[in-house]
Each structure stands twice: as C-alpha cells, then as structure tokens.
Amino acid sequence: MKQCWRWFGPDDPIALADLHQIGVQGIVTALHQLPPGQPWTESDIAARQAVLANAGYNWDVVESLPVSEAIKTQAPEASAHIASYISSLHALAARGIETVCYNFMPILDWTRTSLRAPQPHGGAAMLFDLVDFAVFDLHILRRGNAPSDYPQEVTDEANRVFSAMSDTEKTTLQHNITAGLPGSNDQWSVDDVRALLDTYDGITPDRLRAHLIDFLTEVAPVAQSLGMRLCCHPDDPPFSLLGLPRVMSSTQDYGAVLNAVDVPANGATLCTGSLGVVSSFDGPEFVRTHGPRIHFAHLRNTMRTLSLDRERPNFFEAPHLEGDADMVGTVRALMAEQKRREIEGRSDWQIPMRPDHGQELLSDLGGHSTPGYPLIGRMRGLAELRGIMASV
C-alpha cells in the first residue's frame, strides 16, 4: 500500500520536508481554510499542490472535501452546496487528484472526551469516556432529551462527576468534545451546538441514510465520469451521541450505501479504529466483503474499556498493533486485495493508507502537537504497519 501521511497545511507544526526521513510516500491534505459548501477552485488547489511539490510530494488523497450540514439535513441550501461539491470535484480532477475522502457524521466529527489522557508508559492518548460525555450532554449542553439517552447508572455517575468538577475542567471538556479537526468547529459554543441539533429534529437513521444516498446519486456519477474515487469514512465513534443518527457504523451499513449507488466511484474509507470500537467488527471480513470499493485506508487501533453502557463502550487510541482490531489480518487482506486488482489490471491497484491517531510520545508531549496527529506516535505506527506489509 502507498504509505501516506495526513498534513493539515501551512499551520501544521510538522514540516513536510522532514517526512522524507521516515519514509512517507504521499500526502493526504485538504483546504481546511474553506468552509463546507464553498467550492474549491483550481487556483486554490494548485497553490496547495505547489507547496507539496516544493517539499517533494504529490497530493494523493483529499481528506476531506466536507459535506455540509445543509446537505446532510437537506436544508434549502442543499442544492447549491451539492452544486459547489460537484464544482470542486471538477476542479480537483482538472489538477489530477483522483481520491476524495469525506464523512456523513451529523454535526460533530470524531468525538473524544480527553485529547491527552496519560498512559502507563508516560505518553498520552485520546480517549472517549461515556460518563464524561454524559456530563457534557446533561449538565453543560443541557439537551432536553438527554436524560432518556442514558442508563440510570450513567446518569448517577455523571451527576457525581459534574458536582466535583472545576470551571476549568468543564471548559476543557466542552472544548475536547467540540474540537473536531483543525479549521472545522474550533469556535463552536454550546448555543451553536444546540442550534445545530435543532436542524436534525425528526431525522431518523433511515432518513439520514436516504439523504446520503440522495447526495451520492448526484455526485458519484460525476466522480465516475471524471475518473475519481469517493470514499466515505465511518462514524467515529460508531454509535449514537446527542441523540443523533449514525448510518456508517458497520460492514452492513456500508453494504446498504454501496449497493444503493452501485458505481465504482462510490467507495469506502476503511478506518479500523472507528469501526473496531464495536466488538463484533471483523476487519478482514470488511475487506473480503467490500474490497473492490475500498479506495483508502486509515490504519489505527482502539482499545475498549469497561463502560456502564454495554452498547457504548469507553475506548482509547491504542498503539497500532496493540488494540482490539485485527491489524495484521486486516493488512494481510488489503494486500491480497491489492494483488487481485493488479492481476485484474486496475490502474488504482495500489491502496493509499495512512497511520492514524497516534499516541503522543517523547517530544510529542507538551501540548504542541495537533490532537490525534503527533509526529512520533504516528511515525511509530507507520513503522509497525510497514513491518506487517513487508512480512506479507
């Protein structure tokens, strides 16, 4: 697989030129400065490509060309935003970029309650704790329907935790949960989240999935005609939060969407860490089931920990080879899929991958790394993943 690295643009604390020292072969990036719904222009794309080229890299995968909340909820401006999305695809294709990762998660991107939880070895990792999330939901956000979304044990513990929290701890928790990705929702207030939640009133999982299929019905044929590949990232975590629907949380969810818009350009981003939070997830099976439509892979690992709600486990970002996901088996299956594509003569036989959400280690520590995207932790992960690929 092509060994890629996510880079967040000129403000990323990691220098592009340094990535050659650790064997990075390609770059995954996006125009994070542009809001969802605004079209990307060829000139903006070319400017980012020039920065990458000066460091000796190509732009291999767009992650992400964001899908706006208007598209997800089919608000009045959805048609205009889809037109902008299609315009962006044309601009990317004109600049020779073929792979676009996106997600269809309502409001929040990946969600964690701690961005730097101390680990026994002295490093730090991102972590999700359901009780802490319930503290935010019940006491900081004060969502009207929140009490009915948690078992009584979770509510009781959340009440106890909240009563002992300082104002600083409450502010930190709110920031951690609404942090998302650089440039996405860094400035969201509690009132902003409440207003966005109102736009999802009455939107069930079936309806949200229908909205996703409607979106893909319009954009996937365009991508196909342009020789491009769209790949949807799974929900992270793969269960409902804030009462919001989730529609890309399992192998079966992907099957429903890929079959509904059955063109090769409509594909999947396999994220072993997101999907692997569910105990029933089988990475090699996902590859065997959807292999021809996997256009991109996020190879990371998570470790489930004890939760007061069996359906929504706590978890943390584990070292790449030490979590609950079968990383060796999944990489072996992806390599077999590559070989099958190569024999078939597919031009896109090589699957781009990247190490994801590494732990903060050594010089990463101190709060200066982008949460989830430290240098040393991801470098360790890439080395371990490279070792699996070499052994296969």
N, C-alpha and C positions, 0 to 999 in steps of 0.2 A: 504494500500500500504506500501511497505517497505521504511522506511524513511532514505534516503541515503544523502551523503554529498560529494561534489567534493573536492578532495585534490590533490595538484599538486606535491607531492613528497617531498623529504627531504628539499628542499628550500622553501616550503610553510611556511609562517610566522605563520600559525595556527597549534598548536601541536595536533597530533592525539589523545593523551590520554585525552585531555581536552574535546573532542567531546562527551564523555560519559555523561558529566554534562548536556548536552542539549538534550539528548535522541536520538542521531544519532544511527541508527541500522546497517548501511552498508556504504561502501566506494566506490566511483567512482574515478578512477585514471587512469593514463597511464604512459608509459615510454617516457616522453617528451624529454628526452635527445637523443633519437634515431631519425634520420631524416626519413621523408617519403621515402618509397622504400627499407629501410633496414629491414631485417627480425628480428623479436623478437625471442630470444632463451629461452628455458626452464629455463636456469640458471638465466637470467636476470629477468624473470617473478617470479621465486622462490625467488629471492633476495627481490623484492618488496613485495611479499606476507609475507616474514619473518618480514619485518618492520611493516606491518599491524598487523600481528599476535601478535607481541610484545606489541602492543597497544590494543589488544583485538578485532581486526576486521578481517573480510574476505574481499577479493577483489570481490565485487559484480558485477560491470559493468566496462568494459573498455571504457573510453572516453578520447581520441579516438585512434583507430588504423587508422592513417591518410591515406587517398587515395592521392597518389602523383599527382602532376600536369601532369606528363607524362601519367598516366592512364586517367586523365580527357581529355587530348587532343589527346590521342592515338599516342604519340610520339614513336620513335623507341624503346626506353627502356621500353615501357609499358608492354610488355610480361614478361620481367624479374621482373618488380615491382609487377605484379599480382602473379607471382610465389612466390615472397617474402611474399606477403599478405597471400597466402594460407599456406605457411610455418608457418607464425605467428599464423594463426588460429589453426593449428595442435598443436603448442607449447602451446597455451592458453588452448585448450581442454585437453591436457595432464596434465595440472595443475588444471583442474576442473573449469575453468572460462567459462561461457556459453553465456554471453551477451556482444555484441560489438557495440558501437555507433560510427558512422562516419558521414561525410558530403561530399557533392559533389559541394561545392561552389568554383567557379573559383578564384584563387589567394588569395583573402582576406577572412579571417574567418569573424566572426561578425565584423561589422563596426560601429564605433561611431565617432563623431567629438569632443566630450568632454567626458573625463573619470570621471570628478568630477565637474559636474555642480551644483552650490549652489541651495539648495531647501528652500522654505519659512520657514520650521521648523528648519533650521540650519544645516541639514545634506547635503549630496551630492548624485548625481545620474549620471549615464552615460546617454548621450543624443546624438541624431542624428539631425543635422540641415542641410537641403539640401543646403542652401546658403553657409554655411561653407564648405560643401563637394565640391560645385562648385568652391569655392575659390581654394581648393587644386587641383581639376581637371584642371581648366582653367589656373591658374597662377603659381602653384608650380610644378605640373606634366607636364603641358602644352601638354596634349594629343591632337593629331591632330584633331580628330573628336569631341572633347568635345563641341565646340560651338553649334553644331546641336542637342545636347542631352538635352538642357535646354530651357525653355521658355525665351523670352527676358527679362521678369521681374526678373527672377532668375539671368540671366547674368548681368543685370544692377546693381542689388544689390550686387552681388559677386564682381564686379569691384569696387564698392564703399567701401565695407568692406576691400578688399585687399589693397586698397590705404591707408587705415588708420592703417594697421597692422604693428607692430614692427617685427624685425627679430626674436626675441624670440617667439612671437606669431605664426609666420609662422612655425618655427621649432616644436613648441608644436603641432600645428595642424597636421603636417605631421606625427609626432610620434603617435598621437592618432589614426589616420586613419590606419596606418600600424601596430599597436600594436598587434592585434590578441590575441593569447593566449601565456602564458609563454613558451618559448622554440621554438616557431614556426617561427616568422619572425621579431624578435625584432631588427635585424640589417639591415633590408631592406632599401636600398637607393631609391631615385627617379629613378635612372637608372635601378635598379633591377626591379622595378615595370614596367617600360617601356618595358624592355626585356621580361618580363612575358606576358605583354599584346600582344606582337607580336605573341606569340605562340597560341593565341586564334583568330588570324585573320581568318575570314571565318567560324568560328564555331558559328552556329545559335543555338537557343534554341532546335530545333528539333534534331540537330546533337549532342548537348551535352547530351540530354536525351537518344539518341541512344547509346552514349558512356557509360552512366550509366547502361543502360540495358545490354550492352555487358559485362561490368565488373561484374554485378550481375549474369549473365548467367554462368559465370565461378566460382564465389566464393560462391554464395548462395547454390548450391547443395552440395558443400563441407561442408559448415556450417551445412546444414541439416543432412548430414551423421555423423557429429561429435556431434550432439545434441546441436548445438549452435544457437544463435539468432542474426541476424544483424539488426540494426535499424538506418535508415537514419535520420539525423537531418535536419530540414527545413532551407531554405535560410534566412539569417539574415543581413539586412532587406529583406523582401520578394519582392524586386523589383530591376530592373537592375541598376547597378552602373558601371561607367567607360566603358559603352557600352558592358558589359559582359552579357552573357545569364544567366538566372535563370530557374531552372527546378523543384525545390521542394518548391514551394511558396504557395500552396493551397491544399485543400482537393482533388480537381480534379487531381492535379499533382501527389499526392500520389497514387490515384487510377490507373493512367496510368502505373506507375512503378510497383506497387504491382501486378497488373493484368498481366503485361508483363512477370514477373518472378514469377509465381504463386506457390511458395513453402512457407510453414510456416516460414522458417528461414529468408525469406526476409520480413523485417518488418519496422516499423516506430518508430521514437522518436517523441512523441508529445511535441512540445515546444509551450506553449500557448502564450508566449511573442513574439516570432518571427512571428508566423502565425497571431497573434492578431493585428499586426500593420495594416493589411488590414481590413477595416471597415466591409466587408462582411463575415469575418471569424466567424464561429459558432463552438465553442469548443465541446459542447455536440453532435452536428451533426457529427463532425470528429470522435468522439468515437463510435457513433452508426454505422458509415459507415465502419470504419477500426478497430474497437475494437479488434477482434481476432488477428490482426497483430501488435498491439501496444505493444512493448517489453520494453519500457522505457518512462518516462515522466519527462519533465522539466516544473515545475510549477512556472511561474513568470508572471509578468504583465507589460504591457507598456501602456502609455497614449499618444494618438495622440494630436498634437498641430497644430496650423494654419501653412500652408505651401503655398508658391507661386505656387506649382505644385500639383494639386489635386490627381494625381496618385502616388505621392511620398511624403507622409506626414512626417512632423517632429514628433519626439516622444522622450520620456524619460522613464527610468526604474522606474515605479511607485511602491509603496508598493503593496504587493502581492494581497491584497483584494481591491485595490482602482483604478485599471486601467480599460482599455476598455474590456479586456477579461472577459467572464462569468466564473470566477474561481469556484464559488460554483456549478454551473450547470455542469461544466466540471469534477470536482472531484466527484460529485454525479454519473455521467455517468461512470467514471472509476471504481468506487466502484461497480456499477451494473455489469460492465464487469468482474470484479474480481469474483463476486459471480457466474456469469454464468460459468466461467472457472472452479471454484471449483466444482460446480454441475456436470460439464462435466467430471471432473476427471483429468484435465490438471495438470501436475507437475509444470508448470510455472504459476499457477493461480495468484500468488502474483506479482503485477506490481511494479518494483522498481521506485521510484520517488526521485527527489531532489528539494529543493528550489534553485532558480537560480537568479543571478544578483541582489542581494540585494542592497539597498541604504547604503551608508556609514553613520553611526550614532555613536554618543558618542565616545568611544575610537577607533572606526574605522577611525575617521578623522585624518588628518595629513599627508596623502600621503604614509603611510606604508603598507596599505592593497593592495592585488592584485586587480587591477581594475575589478569591477563587482563581486568580490568574498570576500567581507568583512565578518567578524565574526558576529558582532551584527546585521547587516541588514539581513543576511541570517537566523540567529537564530530567529529573529522576524518573518520572513517569514515562517520558519518551524513550529513555534508555531501556527501561524494563520492557516496554512494548516492542521496541526494536529487537530485543533479545528473543521474544516469542516469535516474531516474524522470521528471524534468522534461523531459529530452530526448526520451524515449519518448512 
